[in-house]
Amino acid sequence: MRHTDPKQKTYGFLAALAAFLGWGLLPVYWKSLISVNPFEILCHRVIWSLVFIAVILTIRKGWSETLVPLKSPRDLLILAASSLMIGGNWLLYIWAVNTNHVLDTSLGYYINPLVNVLLGFIFFRERLRPLQLAAIGLAALGVLNSVISHGELPWISLVLAVSFGLYGLLRKIASVESLPGLFLETMVLGPFALAYILWLQTHGASALFHQGVQVDLLLIGAGVVTASPLIGFAFGARRLQLTTLGLLQYLAPSIAFLLGVFVYKEPFTTSHMVTFALIWSGLAVYTAESVAVMRGHRRMVKSGHAA
């Protein structure tokens, strides 16, 4: 790890904590825009993210790093694919939140770490350890329980988990830093988003400037709430151990879960409880196994240095 200063670790932890708290509270933000069509919200999220990140990159003098992938057709193609993946993920998430499916989004982001393990096995031939297989099996049982109990696949949860997993996979292949990558992705989506917003404006169907100052500020602020957690996460990731980040990532879906059950009063039956319990059990096994492996690896490195 690059930073061993305890103060830097504390700053990193606080930044990552703020990022996951921000992601967890996003349903509250999108619910405040419930009067706006989800696709229009998405377009504003893209445009104002582009503007906000451009300002941050200018302040940080990060343009030279940002423009490097433009010279690589391979990276451009990958970023075009990742922009479609994250755009679709954002749209489904906003729609799900504003149609009272906050619990489904929570379940999706609980499943996501296990989807990542599966994608690593499929695309990178990473060997699945027995406890990882057990964790995936428990998650699969949770999905199966949902199918049997409700007679339908929890498609919102699965699409969110898989689309975000594939997005992470594409970004790993592209090897572009988080903020420059997000700028380029929103730049790909930007012209389409702007065209749609202008079309709405010319037809008098736009929410912007037509639904009050609060809605205007929330739409413009979509860029800040999109990019700020990412900046905090990137700052924290450079200063924290992966196990700490891995545990913190459960904070966001946990907040969404509490919001869905206690604030938005979404249906939460015994079968829902069984599904979540199986997913949580899978995550507990996965996390415990990951911590044990990392500690074992650290001991080996230390003994190697000692030798």
Number of C-alpha atoms within 10 A of each C-alpha: 8 7 12 10 9 10 11 16 18 14 16 22 23 15 23 27 21 17 26 23 20 21 21 22 16 21 24 15 17 22 17 15 20 16 12 18 14 22 17 19 25 21 25 24 27 28 23 22 26 23 16 21 23 17 12 15 17 11 10 9 11 14 14 10 13 18 13 12 20 13 9 11 10 13 19 17 14 18 26 18 18 25 24 17 21 21 21 16 20 22 18 20 26 25 22 20 23 21 12 17 20 28 27 23 27 25 26 24 24 26 28 21 22 25 22 18 19 20 18 16 13 11 9 10 10 12 12 14 10 9 16 21 17 16 24 23 16 21 25 18 17 25 25 17 19 20 14 11 15 12 10 11 15 16 12 20 25 20 18 27 25 22 21 24 25 19 21 17 17 19 21 12 12 19 12 18 13 14 20 21 21 25 23 22 24 27 19 20 19 21 14 14 22 15 12 17 22 14 13 15 15 10 9 12 12 18 20 23 13 12 12 10 11 12 19 15 12 20 26 19 17 23 20 19 21 21 23 20 20 21 18 21 22 18 19 25 19 15 24 21 14 14 16 14 18 14 13 16 21 18 19 21 25 18 19 27 23 16 20 23 14 11 11 16 13 15 11 12 9 9 15 16 13 17 24 23 15 20 25 20 17 26 24 14 18 22 19 12 17 17 16 13 12 14 13 12 12 12 12 12 12 11 10 9 8 7 6
